[in-house]
Amino acid sequence: MQRDYWNRLSPAYQRIMEISVDDFHFGPQIPGDSRLGILPPLAAGARALELGCGGGQNSVFLAKRGLECHAIDISREQLAHARALARREGVRVSFRLSPIEEFGGKVAGLFDLIHSSHAFEFLDDPAAAIGECASRLAPGGTLVISTVHPLYNGEWVDNIDEDGNPCGMGLFLSNYFSPPDDIRRSGGKVDVISRAWPVSSWFNWLRTAGLDVTALSEPAEQKDGVPPYTSADWADNEGELAAIPGTLILAAKKPHVR
Ligand SMILES: C[S@@+](CC[C@H](N)C(=O)[O-])C[C@H]1O[C@@H](n2cnc3c(N)ncnc32)[C@H](O)[C@@H]1O
């Protein structure tokens, strides 16, 4: 289901989205790491692994800074774009076709950085994937996940006052502890489901995996300049992303053996 959806979507996705290779992005319309400063300091030669790399822009960004980059995605089409981008940018990234759920058997060794931008919402069991990430981090290594914020899976409603005049937007979220799934359909069939989880769930999954949470960020949209991940549609979000976060970012470090 995931694979077919992303293979079909990939050409339009890579054409429409404007994703920079000159900054590390976390999600649509929000500032990149040059402003947020969430990535740990990483020396040239450090090993990085990207999960659900899509067009590979973040791995290409890191490879341009001398990191040894590995990346996986479930979609052949997305990986074809990623490989072409790395060639154009003149960097080496080792791309592999693999579901995140199986990455442990597809890439070897330990990593100083494991990162994933807007792919964990497509997993049924993010906690299991976090556990596997923790086991593949080098001591002192960092896991950085950005994913859909639970508030973003609410429904936007145009509020009107008693005279029928617009009085600003409101957000309807029936249950924060179990945010509604974002179910994408085509031809009456379910294509893919994007799931959001409460912020505390992410925090607890990282702690249960033995990691120390070092950053938690819910950025508002970037107002000035061009964000590193944008599109005409994302830019035209009618103020939603100024009012609630669309992306939740967490970073967590594997402690050195004490
Ligand atoms: C919204 S895109 C984000 C792509 C990229 N990380 C970025 O920030 O531009 C989600 C990506 O996750 C990939 N994906 C979805 N489910 C996956 C899974 N179970 N295993 C591996 N990749 C997956 C899709 O193929 C797609 O490339």
The ligand as an SDF file (V2000), in Angstrom:
LIG
                    3D

 27 29  0  0  0  0  0  0  0  0999 V2000
    6.3800   12.8120    3.1010 C   0  0  0  0  0  0  0  0  0  0  0  0
    7.6590   11.9080    2.3090 S   0  0  0  0  0  0  0  0  0  0  0  0
    9.0760   12.6190    3.0930 C   0  0  0  0  0  0  0  0  0  0  0  0
   10.3150   12.3680    2.2760 C   0  0  0  0  0  0  0  0  0  0  0  0
   11.5850   13.0090    2.8400 C   0  0  0  0  0  0  0  0  0  0  0  0
   11.9210   12.4670    4.1400 N   0  0  0  0  0  0  0  0  0  0  0  0
   11.4500   14.5070    2.9040 C   0  0  0  0  0  0  0  0  0  0  0  0
   11.4880   15.0580    4.0070 O   0  0  0  0  0  0  0  0  0  0  0  0
   11.3180   15.1250    1.8420 O   0  0  0  0  0  0  0  0  0  0  0  0
    7.5240   10.3020    3.1020 C   0  0  0  0  0  0  0  0  0  0  0  0
    8.5440    9.2940    2.5780 C   0  0  0  0  0  0  0  0  0  0  0  0
    8.5180    8.1490    3.4200 O   0  0  0  0  0  0  0  0  0  0  0  0
    8.5800    6.9970    2.6210 C   0  0  0  0  0  0  0  0  0  0  0  0
    7.9530    5.9150    3.3830 N   0  0  0  0  0  0  0  0  0  0  0  0
    6.6550    5.8130    3.7800 C   0  0  0  0  0  0  0  0  0  0  0  0
    6.4740    4.6930    4.4970 N   0  0  0  0  0  0  0  0  0  0  0  0
    7.6930    4.0890    4.5520 C   0  0  0  0  0  0  0  0  0  0  0  0
    8.1570    2.8970    5.1590 C   0  0  0  0  0  0  0  0  0  0  0  0
    7.3410    2.0900    5.8560 N   0  0  0  0  0  0  0  0  0  0  0  0
    9.4650    2.5680    5.0150 N   0  0  0  0  0  0  0  0  0  0  0  0
   10.3020    3.3670    4.2940 C   0  0  0  0  0  0  0  0  0  0  0  0
    9.9210    4.5030    3.7100 N   0  0  0  0  0  0  0  0  0  0  0  0
    8.6260    4.8590    3.8410 C   0  0  0  0  0  0  0  0  0  0  0  0
    7.8520    7.3410    1.3510 C   0  0  0  0  0  0  0  0  0  0  0  0
    8.1930    6.5120    0.2770 O   0  0  0  0  0  0  0  0  0  0  0  0
    8.2600    8.8010    1.1670 C   0  0  0  0  0  0  0  0  0  0  0  0
    9.4130    8.9010    0.3750 O   0  0  0  0  0  0  0  0  0  0  0  0
  1  2  1  0
  2  3  1  0
  2 10  1  0
  3  4  1  0
  4  5  1  0
  5  6  1  0
  5  7  1  0
  7  8  2  0
  7  9  1  0
 10 11  1  0
 11 12  1  0
 11 26  1  0
 12 13  1  0
 13 14  1  0
 13 24  1  0
 14 15  1  0
 14 23  1  0
 15 16  2  0
 16 17  1  0
 17 18  1  0
 17 23  2  0
 18 19  1  0
 18 20  2  0
 20 21  1  0
 21 22  2  0
 22 23  1  0
 24 25  1  0
 24 26  1  0
 26 27  1  0
M  CHG  2   2   1   9  -1
M  END
$$$$
